[in-house]
Each structure stands twice: as structure tokens, then as C-alpha cells.
């Protein structure tokens, strides 16, 4: 069975991807139409990094390594958001809830993402929706992470 990382690679197999030892603290890079992932990372971290680097492929233009530029920081944020939407959409949080995940550690483990990636995604969802949102019959709270099934409307006329 393929891992989450391998499934994501397969989904975007038309984009050149390589695992190499990266230097200077880089975990992943998108350069000239190619994604580079640090081969020394564990599979969970590779999965999260790949999602972000795919975000760069689909959303950013040019060299944005200089994060002192506000334009570059905006592009970085856009790529990260793309990654959150790609692998950590709201229905996956509900799936974790149905698999008895009761905290961020269990949720991150079930979803095969790092706790940091999960927290950053939750922070973004909070920025996007507010402290909570209604999705597909559930109330999802982002700080703290809570998921509750909403009762069906049982009013009769």
C-alpha cells in the first residue's frame, strides 16, 4: 500500500520531483519546474513539504527565497495555503474525528502530517473562517480543535 507521500507524488507525477540532500536548512525547494525534497527527512515531513512545494508550482512566480520582500512572503503564504487545501481539507479533520482522534497529536498522526503542519493549517482555517465553521453537518472549532456532529433538525409542523 502506498504511503500518503507516495500517493501525493503519484497524483502529480507529471511534475519532476527528486529527493536529494539539501543544505542551508532547506527542507524543500521549487526551482525551474522541479521539486526538490530533502532526502534526510522522515516520510511524514516529506509529505507536508511536498504539499507546500506543489503549492509553489501552482501559485508562485520567480525566485522568492528573499523573505524580506512582502511580495515574496505573500507568495510563500499562498503556496502553504494551497498545501493545506490539498492534504488537510476539512473533511479529513472529520475523518480523524470518526477515528477517535481526540487531540492534535492523534489527529496529526492519523492524517500523516506533522503537528506543526496541522497547527499551521488550523491557524489558517481560523483566519479564513473565524474560530469555528459549519461543514457537512459538523461544527469544527480551530482553537482548540473540536469537532462535533450537529443534531438533525427534528422540528415537526
C-alpha positions in Angstrom: 0.0 0.0 0.0 1.3 3.5 -0.9 2.0 6.0 1.8 0.4 9.4 1.8 3.6 10.9 0.5 3.8 8.3 -2.3 0.1 8.9 -3.2 0.8 12.7 -3.5 3.8 12.1 -5.6 1.8 9.8 -7.9 -1.1 12.3 -8.2 1.4 14.9 -9.5 3.7 12.5 -11.4 3.9 14.9 -14.3 5.9 17.3 -12.2 9.6 16.4 -11.9 10.5 15.6 -8.2 13.7 14.4 -6.7 15.0 13.6 -3.2 18.5 14.9 -2.6 20.4 16.1 0.5 19.6 19.8 0.8 21.8 22.3 2.6 21.4 25.6 4.4 18.3 24.4 6.3 16.1 23.9 3.3 13.7 21.0 3.5 12.2 21.6 0.0 12.7 23.8 -3.0 10.8 24.5 -6.1 13.1 25.5 -8.9 12.8 25.8 -12.6 9.7 23.5 -12.7 11.2 20.8 -10.5 10.5 20.0 -6.8 13.5 19.0 -4.6 12.8 17.4 -1.2 15.5 16.8 1.4 16.0 13.0 1.4 17.0 13.0 5.1 13.5 13.9 6.3 11.1 11.3 7.6 8.1 10.4 5.3 5.6 12.5 7.3 7.7 15.6 6.9 8.3 14.9 3.2 4.6 14.7 2.7 4.0 18.1 4.3 6.9 19.7 2.4 5.8 18.2 -0.9 2.3 19.7 -0.4 3.9 23.1 0.1 6.3 22.8 -2.9 3.4 21.7 -5.1 1.8 24.9 -3.9 4.8 26.8 -5.2 4.4 25.0 -8.6 0.8 26.1 -8.9 0.9 29.6 -7.3 4.2 31.3 -7.2 6.3 33.1 -9.8 10.1 33.7 -9.8 12.7 33.4 -7.0 11.0 34.1 -3.7 13.9 33.0 -1.4 14.3 36.5 -0.1 11.6 36.6 2.5 12.4 40.2 3.4 10.2 41.1 0.5 6.5 41.4 1.3 5.6 40.2 -2.2 7.7 37.1 -1.6 6.2 36.5 1.8 2.7 36.7 0.3 3.6 34.1 -2.4 5.1 31.8 0.4 1.8 32.1 2.3 -0.2 31.4 -0.8 1.8 28.2 -1.5 1.4 27.0 2.0 -2.4 27.6 1.9 -2.5 25.6 -1.3 -0.8 22.7 0.5 -3.2 22.9 3.4 -6.1 22.7 1.0 -4.5 19.8 -0.9 -3.9 17.4 2.0 -5.7 18.8 5.1 -9.1 19.8 3.9 -12.0 20.0 6.4 -13.4 16.5 5.6 -10.1 15.0 6.6 -10.5 16.6 10.1 -13.9 15.0 10.3 -12.4 11.6 9.2 -9.9 11.9 12.1 -12.8 12.7 14.5 -14.6 9.5 13.3 -11.4 7.5 14.0 -11.4 8.6 17.7 -8.7 11.2 17.4 -9.2 13.4 20.5 -6.3 15.8 20.3 -3.8 17.5 17.9 -1.2 14.8 18.3 -3.6 11.9 17.5 -5.1 13.9 14.6 -1.7 14.7 13.1 -0.7 11.1 13.4 -3.9 9.8 11.8 -3.6 12.3 8.9 0.1 11.6 8.4 1.1 15.2 8.9 3.4 16.9 11.4 1.9 18.6 14.4 3.4 21.8 13.1 1.7 21.4 9.7 -1.6 20.6 11.4 -1.3 23.7 13.7 -0.4 26.0 10.8 -3.4 24.7 8.8 -5.7 25.2 11.8 -4.4 28.7 12.2 -5.1 29.4 8.6 -8.6 28.0 8.8 -9.2 30.1 11.9 -8.0 33.2 9.9 -10.3 32.2 7.0 -13.5 31.1 8.8 -13.1 32.6 12.3 -12.9 30.4 15.5 -15.2 27.8 14.0 -17.2 26.8 10.9 -20.0 24.5 10.0 -19.1 21.9 7.4 -21.2 18.9 6.2 -23.3 18.6 9.4 -20.4 19.3 11.8 -19.2 22.1 13.9 -15.4 22.4 13.6 -13.6 24.6 16.1 -10.0 25.6 15.3 -8.7 26.9 18.6 -8.9 24.5 20.4 -9.5 21.8 17.8 -13.0 20.4 18.4 -15.4 18.6 16.1 -19.0 17.9 16.9 -21.7 16.3 14.9 -24.7 18.6 14.8 -28.1 17.1 15.6 -30.6 16.8 12.7 -33.4 19.3 12.7 -36.2 17.3 14.3 -38.9 20.0 14.3 -42.3 18.9 13.1 -45.1 21.1 11.8 
